Amino acid sequence: MEAATAPEVAAGSKVKEASPADAEPPQASPGQGAGSPTPQLLPPIEEHPKIWLPRALRQTYIRKVGDTVNLLIPFQGKPKPQAIWTHDGCALDTRRVSVRNGERDSILFIREAQRADSERPGPPQSIKLVDVWGFSATLEWTPPQDTGNTALLGYTVQKADTKSGLWFTVLEHYHRTSCIVSDLIIGNSYAFRVFAENQCGLSETAPITTDLAHIQKAATVYKTKGFAQRDFSEAPKFTQPLADCTTVTGYNTQLFCCVRASPRPKIIWLKNKMDIQGNPKYRALTHLGICSLEIRKPGPFDGGIYTCKAVNPLGEASVDCRVDVKVPN
């Protein structure tokens, strides 16, 4: 949509509404007939320039892109004023726009209007971060001084986090001058900016908040309930006993059992009630309460009663089994 600018005339000009009475030239006095004596010559009368603005141009003049624009502005003044047309304070592009200045009027003609013939609004004058709570932030701003000679369609609000620096639109065609931006991410810091918008588009620039919105994690306080501390101390107790087994001469054999105790018990292995700790013939291991004894290449004399004993300060327990070693035929 396009908004046209009326011509500028020399300083001190006055703008009036055109009326039929004003348009008529001054009449001669009835007393001055043909036979009246010739009046003395007076110096020329100077008159400040005046623009007779047509009623249709007293509000925003809107045309679509591609339409013809033909504006006629009557004026008067002595000596003859010079009408100067401008667009946004700059001279017109004479390749597309033609101007004809007559004795009492000036005509602006544009064969095909373009979007550039109108103006975008100026940016909002300021933006302020009012409050930050939870996952939201409150913003306020003031309207632009220049609306581009047409009504504003609203505002576009954008946010950017400091990690990526990318701007994302959160509100469009928003009509108020304050808003709440929600769904912000914990741990990020955000800046905000606001564009003004009219029928010609968004303002070329936008003010940015000077303060950042820091979305912090809420402090969590854990309160532990009081409880009676339990004593897990216990005397040794075998949960899995040793099992009797029969093996063949020359083949390694392993014995297993499981014990539970607190504090950790000492494990002692015996054969026929004789301690076999440190004997290279045997290999004893204990891990997570599982006790094992490996008999390496047993012979006929390695058979007998094997005992596993667990001892801690609270007591002791033992399990045993019978191992038979056979000689192959």
N, C-alpha and C positions, 0 to 999 in steps of 0.2 A: 504494500500500500504506500502511497506517496503523499507527502505534505509539502505544499508550496510555500515560498516565502515572499511576502509583499515587497515592492520596490522601496528603496531608501531614497529620501529626498533631503535637501540641505537642512542643516541644523535649524531648530526653531520651528519646524513644520508642525501643523496640527492636522489630526485625522478626524473627519466628520462623516456622518451618514449623509449620503446623497439624498436630496429632496427636489421635487419639481420647482419649488420657488427659488432654491439656490442655483438651479441650473440655468434660469433665465437671466439674460444680461440686463444691466440697469437701464430703466426707461428715462427718456428725456422729460424735463419738467413741462407741464402744459403751458406755462407762461412764456416759454421760449419758442416763439414761432419763427416763421421765415423772416418776418420783418424786424425781429429783435436785434438790438445792437450786437455786434460781434464781441463775444467775451474775450477778455485778455488771456493770453497763453500762460498756462500754469506749468510748473515743473512736473515731470512724470511721477505718478504715484507708485510707491513701492509697496508690495504686499507679500507677506510671508507665505511660503508655499503651504498648500493644504491638499490633503489626499482625501478624496471622496471614496471611502472603502465600501464596496458593494456588500449588501447584507449576506450574500452567500459565502463571503470570505471572512466573516467575523467569527467563524469557528474553524476547526481543523478541516482543511480541504483534502479529501481522500480520493485518490484515483488508483486503479489497478495497473500492474505492470503491463505495458503494451498499449494502454489508452493514450489518447491525444489530450494534451494539456493546453488550454487556451485561456489566458487570464487577461482581462482588460481592467486597468486601474485608472479612473479619472483623477485629475489633479488641476490645480490652478495656482497662479502666483505671478508676480511682476517684480523684476523681469522674468521671462520664461524659465522655470526651473528645469534642471536636468535630472531625469530619473535614472537611477543606477540599481540594477538587480544583482543580488548576491545569493549564494547558497552556502549556508553554514559559515558565513563571514568571508567566503572566498569568491573570486570571480567565476562567472559561468563558463561552461564549456561551449564555445561558439560553434563547435562542429555538430552538436546535437540540438542546441537551444538557440532560438532567434528572438531578438528583441526589436520592437519598432516603437520609437518615441514620436508622438504627434504633438500638436499644439496644446491639447488639453487632456491627453491620456497617454498611457504606455501599455504595450501589449507584449506578453510573454507567450511564446509558442514552443511546445515540445511535441514533436511528431509521435514518438513512442516513449512513454515514461519508463524509467528503469528504477530498480530498487535503490540505486545509488543516489537518485534525485531526492530521496527523503533522508531522515537521520535516525540513527539508533539512539537510545537513551544514554545518559551518562551513568556512571556507576553509583551505587548507594554511597552516601557520604562517609559512613563509618560502620563498623561491625564490632560487637563486643561479646566476649564469652562471659555470661552472667553466672552460671553455676554448673557444677559437675557432680553427679551422684550416681552410684551404681554403674549401670551401663549406658547412661544418658547424659546429654549436655544441653543447656539452654543458651540460645543466641538471641541478640537484639541488634537492630540496625536502623538507620535513618534513610528516608527516601532520597532519590537523586535530585539534585537541583535542576537538571535538564532532563525532561521526559521525551525529548525528540519531537516536540510539537504535536504529540498525540498521546492518547491515554495509555497508561501502563497495563500490560496484560498480567503482570505478576512478577515474581522473583524466582530464580533458580538457585538452590542451596547445594553446595558441594562440600565433601570432606576429603581429607588426605591424611594417611598415617605416616609418621616420620620414617618408618622402615622402608616402605616402597616409594613414597613421594608421589604416588599416582592419585589423581583427583577422580572421585566418583560422585555422581549426582544422587542426592537423597530426596530432594523435593523439586517439583516443577510447577510453574504457573501458580505459585503460592502467593496469596494476596496480603497476608499480614506482615508486620515488620518485626515479628518475634516468632521463634519456633523451638521445638524440642527435637533433637536428633537422638534416636534410640538405637539399640542393637550394636553398640560399640564393643570392641573386643578387649577383654582383660589383658593388661600388660602393654597395650599400645598407647601412643600419644597422638592426638589428632589436632590438625588445623582446619579451619573452615573459611569459606568465602561465599559471597552472594553476588549474583548478576541481576541487573534489572532488565526487563524485557518489554518491548512494545511490538507493534505490527511489523516493524522492520527487522527485528531480531534482538539478540542479547547485547548488552553493553560490551564495549571492547575490553574493558578491564573490570576487575572486581576487588574490593577491599578484602584483606585477609586478617583473621584474628591475630593480635599480637601475642596473646597467651595461648598455650597449648592445653588441651584437655587430656589429663593423665588418668587413664582407667586403671585403678590399682586393685589388687586382690584384697578382699575383705579379711581383716585379721580374725583368725579363728582361735578361740581359747578352748582347750580340752580340759574338762574337769573329770578327774579320775574318782571313781567311787571307792570308798574304803572297803577293804576286805581282809579277812583273817588269813594270814600267811600259812600255807600248809607245809607240813614237814614231810618231805618225800623220802626220808631215810628209811631203809629197811634192810633186814638181814638177807643173805643170799638165798635164792630159791631157784631151782632148776625148772624151767618151763618145758624143756625137751630133754628127755633122758638119753643115755647111751643105748645103743642097740647091739645085741650079740651078733657076731658075724663069723663067717668061715672064709679063709683065704687060702691061696696056693703058694707054695714056696717060691720066692723070687719075684713076686708081684707086690708092688707097693699097696698099702692098705691105709685108709683114713677112717678115723672115728670122730663123730660130731655130737655136740650137745649144746643147749642154750641155757643161760643163767641170767637172772635179774637181781640187781642189788644196788644199794646206794648207801654209802659211797662205793666207788668201783672196787670190786673184790680182787684178791690175789688168787690166781689159778695155779693149782698144783696137780701134776699128773703122777700116778703111781701104777706100778705093775706088781701084782701079788703083794700089795701093801708096801712096796719099796719105791722110794722117790727116784724118778728117772729124769729129773730136770738136768740139763747139761749133757746128757748122753747123746753122742752124734748119731746114734741109731734112730733117734726120734726127733721129730720137728713139731713143736707146739706153737699155735697161733691163737690169738683172741682179738675179735673185732666186733664192736657193737653188741656185745653179749653172746656172740657165737664162738664157741671154743672148738678147736680141731686138733687132732693129733695124727701125724703121719708116721706110719711104721715103714721104714725103708727096707725093701727086699727082705721080708721076714723069712726066718728059718724055722725048723721044727721046735727050737727052744724059745721062740718068741710068743708062743701061745700062752694063755693064762687069763687072769682077771685084771682088767684095766679099770682104774678109778680116776675120776675127775673131781677135785675138791675145790670149792670156792670159799674164801675166808675174807671177812671185813670186820671192823670194830663191833658190829652188832651181832655177829654170829658166823656160822659156817654151815655148809651143806655139801653133799657129795652124791655122785651117781656112779655106777660101775656096770661093766658088761664082760662077757666072756668072748675071747678070740681064739679060734681054733685054726692051726696051720697044718694043711695036708700036703703030703709029698705026692707028686703025680706019679702014676704007675708007668 
